[in-house]
């Protein structure tokens, strides 16, 4: 009896050790969690800030698709520019930093965008008074990068939004349509929404005078049937007001706001807008060279 008990205990211990070894082996061989594009999109959809997403990228195994069209699609779907930069710095492979070494601001800098800062935007899709209603959204894109102290705060191509505030459709007797709108906000590189101030109003062509003259001329030709002719002319409408695409506007930031901008890499390329480059390359306005030191060619009189 005692021998059977000892054998049973030994058997149980052997099975326990074997099970523990198997569990340890399966844990060790379990694949590590890999961050992909969809994971980043989910974090953005869950409302996580870029300052929370970037350390996650820096301390995780990653396998990102950073093909340019894919990045454009991620940007369109709301992924902040700072997160896209982190994805490009660690597209595939093990973590770039250990958890103790994470410094999410290593490639970024906090900058203040002041009230009144001018931002150039461009309309994307035409909006007509014939179809729009109050509140209809209007999409713009930023046409020039915005830098604060050489730190990129708003990327070219960033989405800016507006909305229709008043609309009047074209009416009979040649009365033109009218479309009033205002800017709402633009998205900074870290995903911050920056309020903008800009209002605009579009008006269609008013054809009342032209139609009255046409009705009178037509009535004179086919007198005495002037009343029906005048009625037909009177039913004609003016032109609808249209905010056309690819039209450039200058909006202004409506209050001070702090954003996390992207610093240029050490030894990397710093991009400037065209006006800055032209200003730096322009010759000096003063000409303080000694008289007679410049010779002009040409025929002698």
Secondary structure as UniProt FT lines:
FT   HELIX           2..29
FT   STRAND          34..35
FT   HELIX           37..45
FT   TURN            46..47
FT   HELIX           50..58
FT   STRAND          61..63
FT   HELIX           68..76
FT   TURN            77..78
FT   HELIX           81..89
FT   STRAND          92..93
FT   HELIX           99..101
FT   TURN            104..107
FT   STRAND          108..113
FT   TURN            115..116
FT   STRAND          118..123
FT   STRAND          127..128
FT   TURN            129..131
FT   TURN            134..135
FT   STRAND          137..142
FT   STRAND          146..148
FT   TURN            149..150
FT   STRAND          151..154
FT   TURN            156..157
FT   STRAND          159..168
FT   STRAND          171..172
FT   TURN            173..174
FT   STRAND          178..187
FT   TURN            189..190
FT   STRAND          193..197
FT   STRAND          199..203
FT   HELIX           208..221
FT   TURN            223..224
FT   HELIX           226..234
FT   STRAND          242..243
FT   TURN            245..246
FT   STRAND          248..253
FT   STRAND          257..262
FT   TURN            266..267
FT   HELIX           274..281
FT   TURN            291..292
//
